[in-house]
Amino acid sequence: MTVRSLGKSYRIGHLETVAAGEASAEGAPRRGIWPWRRAGGRQRLSSETFWALRDVDFDVPRGKVFGVIGRNGAGKSTLLKILSRITEPSTGMAEIRGRVGSLLEVGTGFHPEFSGRENIYLNGTLLGMRRREIDRVFDAIVDFADVHRFIDTPVKRYSSGMYVRLAFAVAAHLEPDILIIDEVLAVGDLQFQKKCLGKMKDVTGQGRTVLFVSHSLSTVNSLCDTCMLLENGGVSQIGPTESITASYFASSEETSGSSLDLRADPPGDSHCRMLGARMVDRSGESLSYANIDWEFGLEMTYELLEPSTGPVVPNFHFFTGGQCAFVTSPSQDPPVSPGLHQSTVWLPARLLNEGTYSVNFAATTMSPQCVHFYVQDQFCFQVIEDLHDVARHGYVHKVPGAVRPQLNWSLQ
């Protein structure tokens, strides 16, 4: 697949109010001016050009899994619709060598009045397959989708889960050279999602290409060789998946707090104030996210402005899902001399669960009791994991809980 200077634009209309004097000076209503009056004058319709995609360039080699990530509105679904030939580009070109099977939103690619059986043969025919080729994979499609009892029922009567199961089965089994998938794991039960992951691995193992869009960065890291980050309709970065997802974390508003600089206006009192915090590895390098298998540290820098009669104890408050997961502080006495100090808590591998965590930072003295600062809702980070980890035993949903420690078990 080769994409060069690809763009898609739309015209967007706006209603503008024209002042009464201006409206009367213009005379009779013309095309584009609404014929009724509102307070302050007439309304007229204007338009502007909106670029959903602009100057997109990338290549996907044969047999690779290529991920596409980005925020809502970045242009991901528009790109897939162009590549699936559902909509035409406004500029540029996309050269696709081979047959394309796609699974986009529910409802795409099936005729609602046709039965499941008829839609299987319709999709195969559109891909250029002969009837005997479709016959050869028909039973595998029905088995994968688990719709045996309803295969001759019009698909408009299917539940969304049945619809997506059949759509994925059709897209994956009709032997496309390129499989285009948009958020397939967002719908369906555990067994279906597990089968989808396995089937995508099988497809690439047969030398076919997969273009995969998802908001689940754990899934993207697990499946994709290379990844592209879209921002505001354009390509921000293309490269190895882990580095691109790390960059996405760093640029995301939700996770930009994984490095915090407060030196311009440090919170605190006349005794102690906080200067910053960051997420680090053992070598002292900054991190923007963590893998569930990594040990990592949260480092807080603070300043003691005067000698302390008692220890100023740093304490970190971890939150996820709006609930406090735990609070931690050092067991040893921290330094009491004036100057800059750093306190780092080290979180072992497989302590935290997959997900987003926020951290509130505080420093307190107990004799007398005093909270010198408490910095809230300014620091957060993401923990991701490989969905194919053997410790998950095939489970592809998010595991419940704020923490997920790897404990020792005795099995008999």
GIZI-V89935 format. One record per residue. N is the residue number from 1. NEAR is the number of other ideal C-beta (glycine too) atoms within 12 Angstrom. D_LAST is the distance of its C-alpha to the last C-alpha in Angstrom with 2 decimals. Layout:
n->{N N}
near->{NEAR NEAR}
d_last->{D_LAST D_LAST}
This chain:
n->{1 2 3 4 5 6 7 8 9 10 11 12 13 14 15 16 17 18 19 20 21 22 23 24 25 26 27 28 29 30 31 32 33 34 35 36 37 38 39 40 41 42 43 44 45 46 47 48 49 50 51 52 53 54 55 56 57 58 59 60 61 62 63 64 65 66 67 68 69 70 71 72 73 74 75 76 77 78 79 80 81 82 83 84 85 86 87 88 89 90 91 92 93 94 95 96 97 98 99 100 101 102 103 104 105 106 107 108 109 110 111 112 113 114 115 116 117 118 119 120 121 122 123 124 125 126 127 128 129 130 131 132 133 134 135 136 137 138 139 140 141 142 143 144 145 146 147 148 149 150 151 152 153 154 155 156 157 158 159 160 161 162 163 164 165 166 167 168 169 170 171 172 173 174 175 176 177 178 179 180 181 182 183 184 185 186 187 188 189 190 191 192 193 194 195 196 197 198 199 200 201 202 203 204 205 206 207 208 209 210 211 212 213 214 215 216 217 218 219 220 221 222 223 224 225 226 227 228 229 230 231 232 233 234 235 236 237 238 239 240 241 242 243 244 245 246 247 248 249 250 251 252 253 254 255 256 257 258 259 260 261 262 263 264 265 266 267 268 269 270 271 272 273 274 275 276 277 278 279 280 281 282 283 284 285 286 287 288 289 290 291 292 293 294 295 296 297 298 299 300 301 302 303 304 305 306 307 308 309 310 311 312 313 314 315 316 317 318 319 320 321 322 323 324 325 326 327 328 329 330 331 332 333 334 335 336 337 338 339 340 341 342 343 344 345 346 347 348 349 350 351 352 353 354 355 356 357 358 359 360 361 362 363 364 365 366 367 368 369 370 371 372 373 374 375 376 377 378 379 380 381 382 383 384 385 386 387 388 389 390 391 392 393 394 395 396 397 398 399 400 401 402 403 404 405 406 407 408 409 410 411 412}
near->{37 21 31 18 20 37 30 33 25 19 15 14 16 14 17 21 20 25 18 16 11 16 25 14 12 17 10 11 19 14 9 18 24 21 15 13 18 18 10 14 22 29 24 26 21 17 15 13 17 21 25 32 41 28 24 42 25 35 22 38 20 21 22 29 36 41 42 48 44 37 21 16 16 29 38 39 32 36 42 41 28 34 43 34 22 22 22 19 28 24 23 25 19 34 17 27 17 22 26 36 43 39 45 36 25 27 18 30 36 35 20 20 14 24 24 37 29 24 40 40 28 24 39 31 19 24 30 18 25 15 15 11 19 29 18 16 30 30 17 22 35 28 18 32 40 26 32 19 12 24 29 18 23 20 36 20 17 29 19 20 24 31 33 38 39 44 43 46 38 45 45 38 37 42 30 35 26 40 49 46 47 37 29 41 34 25 25 32 20 20 19 31 32 23 28 40 37 23 35 41 25 21 34 30 15 19 17 35 36 47 49 44 44 37 26 30 41 39 36 41 38 35 40 40 28 33 40 40 38 37 26 22 30 27 32 27 26 27 23 21 34 28 21 35 40 34 27 37 36 27 26 29 13 24 32 23 33 36 28 34 20 25 17 9 14 27 28 30 22 15 25 41 30 40 31 32 40 31 40 29 23 16 10 14 15 25 31 34 41 40 30 34 23 28 23 35 29 40 34 46 31 41 31 34 24 19 15 30 14 20 28 40 33 40 32 38 29 32 25 27 16 12 15 19 27 23 19 27 24 21 10 10 16 27 23 19 15 18 17 20 28 25 34 26 29 21 36 19 22 25 28 37 29 38 34 32 38 32 39 33 46 30 41 30 27 19 12 11 10 23 26 33 34 25 34 21 16 25 33 33 42 37 39 36 34 25 36 21 24 11 21 26 12 17 22 33 22 26 25 13 17 25 26 28 19 18 10 6 8 5 4 3}
d_last->{52.16 55.01 56.17 59.37 61.17 59.53 60.73 60.88 63.34 64.16 67.19 66.46 69.14 70.21 72.67 75.29 77.81 81.38 83.79 86.50 89.31 87.57 86.79 90.44 91.71 89.63 91.42 89.99 86.25 85.20 82.18 79.08 80.58 79.39 82.41 81.63 82.33 79.96 80.84 82.14 83.12 81.73 78.32 77.97 75.14 74.31 71.56 69.66 67.52 63.79 61.82 58.25 57.82 60.10 60.32 56.75 56.16 53.03 51.84 48.62 48.09 46.85 43.07 42.27 40.61 43.14 42.26 44.87 44.32 46.68 47.54 48.79 52.28 51.84 52.74 49.41 49.92 53.58 52.69 50.32 52.98 55.50 53.25 52.43 56.23 56.10 58.62 61.08 61.29 64.40 64.53 62.95 61.10 57.67 57.48 54.53 54.17 52.30 51.26 49.69 47.11 46.61 44.55 46.25 46.52 46.10 49.27 50.15 50.85 50.73 53.69 52.86 55.00 53.38 50.36 47.09 48.20 51.59 50.21 47.95 51.03 53.17 50.89 50.62 54.40 54.93 52.79 55.12 52.80 54.26 53.24 51.54 49.42 48.31 47.72 45.33 42.95 43.70 40.73 38.32 39.89 39.56 35.93 35.06 36.99 35.74 39.27 39.93 41.56 43.73 44.83 48.38 48.60 50.63 48.37 50.29 48.38 44.94 42.78 42.37 38.78 39.93 42.83 40.86 38.25 41.15 43.04 40.21 39.56 43.29 43.62 40.69 41.30 45.09 44.78 46.49 47.17 46.58 44.16 45.16 42.66 43.31 40.40 38.53 35.26 37.11 37.12 34.52 31.06 27.72 27.58 31.20 30.84 27.93 30.12 33.07 31.43 30.31 33.76 35.56 33.65 34.64 38.23 38.65 37.04 39.88 42.46 43.30 43.92 42.35 44.12 41.71 42.70 40.29 40.18 36.45 36.67 32.94 33.42 36.58 34.96 32.15 34.57 37.96 39.51 42.66 43.62 46.91 47.67 50.43 52.52 55.50 55.82 55.88 53.56 52.49 50.22 48.61 46.13 42.51 40.25 38.64 42.07 43.62 40.96 41.26 45.01 44.60 42.58 45.31 48.10 46.51 47.99 44.58 43.18 46.39 45.60 43.12 46.19 48.53 51.97 53.81 56.46 59.31 58.81 56.16 54.89 55.07 57.70 60.14 57.41 54.56 54.13 51.53 52.50 49.59 45.92 43.97 40.55 40.05 37.85 37.61 40.85 42.70 43.21 43.35 40.74 41.36 37.73 34.20 31.28 27.93 26.90 30.00 30.74 34.14 36.60 39.07 42.28 44.99 48.49 50.69 53.92 54.96 58.67 59.46 58.01 55.39 55.50 51.80 48.84 48.77 45.09 43.87 41.22 39.64 38.73 36.30 36.76 35.33 36.28 38.93 36.55 36.04 32.57 33.06 35.81 35.62 38.18 38.36 37.62 40.43 44.11 45.57 49.01 52.13 54.90 56.86 56.10 53.49 49.81 46.53 43.23 40.13 36.67 33.89 31.07 27.96 26.44 24.13 25.44 27.79 27.25 29.45 32.86 36.08 36.35 39.58 40.20 42.90 44.24 45.79 47.30 47.97 49.63 48.70 51.82 53.67 51.23 52.22 50.64 52.48 51.12 48.52 48.32 46.77 45.95 47.20 44.08 41.15 38.80 36.36 32.75 31.81 28.84 28.18 27.17 25.63 23.16 19.80 18.22 20.11 18.45 21.96 22.95 26.63 27.79 28.08 24.96 26.19 26.69 28.91 26.21 22.99 21.43 18.69 16.25 13.45 9.92 6.68 3.81 0.00}
